[in-house]
């Protein structure tokens, strides 16, 4: 995905001739302009100065029609080049009944015109303290207009709570029932919020345009306009993750001595060209950002060849497995010993772990006997080819399900790669329960343990994707997602850990009660927020200090095999500053399936319970993993 | 509906022989018994005292089966006579993993058995502090068991917040997503909550049984067990509105000197026989309590004959209309004057208001000229019959829609009955706007004004009825409902008023902008609660001090023509003690229809916004009234 943003010029004083304004913007290398739909004269319809007779005013209210002189964007000719501004005198929450009524009529009239001339986008004026009727009107009108509708929001306001802009936007968004047709045109202000959280949380919002007025710039030593480091970082982050339209202004009277009309725009281009290079994982994930994938069920379904192929390309995972087997061999067997270590790879797929083990044996100069077990008949053909062409006698193949196979001999090391994004969600615990009977007393399982963790997440984009299915089922289903336009409201907390081999499994009768889990995690959220779901991760000990992890704090650099998992909540959860969010999570099982249930409770800072969600996915009704 | 409750006997100590216990209950005139499903010996499955071997315990967990000796209700023979108690040692939220797991298995086993032997109802033990896993298990199991499932809740607990029982129940109910299969068995305690609100709020909950243990009774002077006045009132209210099963106990060692084993039961029968007599409105509404009716649209649809007939029977409404016309005639015209007052009845229906006017004229000895206008062709036939058979020359008939008819002469008094439960919701404002052109300058409209008011309402029963439609549309539709199992969280507040005649209507062009309304009402709720919607009322001035009202504080005694209106909210709203609930309400209109939109905001006692609902029914998408 290109990360290059379009940069437009915002009209800051009256524009009388739109074609000349566009020409000016063009010659100063702006990509588009942002200009009012109507001229100031249109304000007359409010009739606050009584220039209209009562009859004229009533006639307009009844049959609103433009006088062509009132329109600045008076022809479709410009529409590809212009974002339209709604009139700033429109006040849908005015205390005056008449201003409210006339504002609503005028707004609809402008919205209709914007649709008629084919504008692609529009911006509604900055929200005031009252947003109820504004929300009502925008909610309705947005559903019938074609151009995109953004609401202008100030990042900070003087002498107000520092998140006042977000709070007004949030109230509007909640009142509109998360109307996906309404976005944000975020105006960067000279003063930034004190905490990074209050900046980063905008990643979770539908920011379609970033307005950076000239007065936010400071002159550098040579008098050129530049931005503070924090401003730069914020704008670059937004460019990188959200690719908004960037909107600048050119001051009428110079405020930066060396500035030309193109300086502001060029500075933005400069920032846009110098975004951080994507890392390996980001490169791999390109095209998958915020995209909902149904988690694999490799136990119930047989993976396809290209799935194996993709994951075998991971540069880190198999390196770590090799290191783990290597360490285990070194520690178990003396140098130059004749002892042969039996290694079983259970779920060998097309053989990458077999190769890891062979390399580890070679490097460690330890003798091994290698058995590769696979239940997917198609992958098993590849294994046979590998044996015939590469491995020869070094590897014995077994075609069987590890849960039911009864081997003649037991092994010293059991190697598997059965983890999902949530650790146990591809049924590694159940599979290894079955496989550990192959393992000698005192033998080693690689992995030896894995821990599941969660964090509360905000992401309007991901929430909208789930909501688009328009079915409760989808709000009770986890998705594998590479987060981009998302924001963690707190750092992840652990839920539970599985250890292998597990000495506490009752051997007869075999059931799965010991793999149930029931836990909770608590988070303090230190600012107002809306939560859309839970991000899930795993952190796995392969062998002693050799680990693989997708937990944000310990993520194995460059390992791309797992994106995080996302558990939605059916209703976005409102969280006030310093609330405690408690997430209960269950891993449940019956004889045919494993599933998760989850619920969210919010307590305010005085520990008053202000929200209790339903338990999601009761009985696995919407989502389960087949045994 | 009969208000007679069944009264059962609760086992308070170990029952070894269920048939003897039932016989005892029978001879002491109880209707049924409440007894444990299993015997105390079944507790052995927790294996806390290690009476089972590890193997036996694991075998039970894997294949749970009863030993027939463990069952008290060991045959279907008793099922019609027994409510089953789940074992009180079942602890689904125990801190011990093993107790939790075994409790879940044992609970399912008892639930399965209860279904198998065909019990009609069961009671789950009193909720503890932790309810998360209890909620999860009850939520799932309740969906597969046939007997009704109630959770035992204590009205108060010593040294705890006085609404602790409700709070635990509420948390459970929220976690189960308002599972309609789980009810409450409310145990009345010796100590009652301090405020009536904390008692009355139980009307909004699914209380299926009321447990009144013997120790709650006090001895009267003769040593008989009686209840305090507040206890009596609460129990009678619950009997009257909810008809729960009543459950009493008989103490092993007498605690009331003169009590026999039948005393407690007989006292309950005595309370049940002495419920307050239903008033006229309640008698009329019998069979309609908490039943959702779609509001009439008499403007768009023609009412049917039986609808007219029903409403004409109202003993109060027409009396008030007659009084209003009488007052107006007395005040407008001198005694013995020859002045003829022209009265137009607009929307005459089958003629009841015509009769009111004729009676008023007769009583006041004033001369009138009466014109009756009706647009329903079927009702107009009845009017013609009335004219031919009764009224003769006293009344002129006109077949026309009052919004478009152009009369030759104007009238002095315009009489109409166009109100709905929410005042203006049957389009009285729009109709009278059209009709007021018939009215002379200085003429009188009866009614002269009407005011709409709302109050936040809790009612699980009504909420469940709306939710049963399983469609957002129904949560955005108002219903006419006679409330019974419902509770107002605060007294109603006014939203807006319409006045007639309205001097501020622009005459040309005619549109409906002046009939838009945009208002809000605020309520302080002084205890924790859940809100399911809004109750709506009207209060109408017919003429000066002659009024009709369904506002709870001014309800016209005996007037049954209007039940309140109910506006649902899509998500039940959690309200903490001393929260401020702000309800925004809009009456909106376009050229074809009128509709309402509404939203709810909750602020905690520190004015922090903790909940913002979506605006319901945007653009009238789910519900509107046709013009």
Interface residues (C-beta under 8 A of the other chain):
Chain A: X54 X55 X58 X59 X61 X62 X63 X97 X100 X101 X132 X133 X135 X136 X139 X140 X143 X167 X170 X171 X174 X175 X176 X177 X178 X506 X508 X509 X510 X511 X513 X516 X518 X520 X571 X574 X576 X577 X584 X586 X597 X599 X601 X604 X608 X609 X610 X611 X612 X613 X614 X615 X618 X619
Chain B: X54 X55 X58 X59 X61 X62 X63 X97 X100 X101 X132 X133 X135 X136 X139 X140 X143 X167 X170 X171 X174 X175 X176 X177 X178 X506 X508 X509 X510 X511 X513 X516 X518 X520 X571 X574 X576 X577 X584 X586 X597 X599 X601 X604 X608 X609 X610 X611 X612 X613 X614 X615 X618 X619
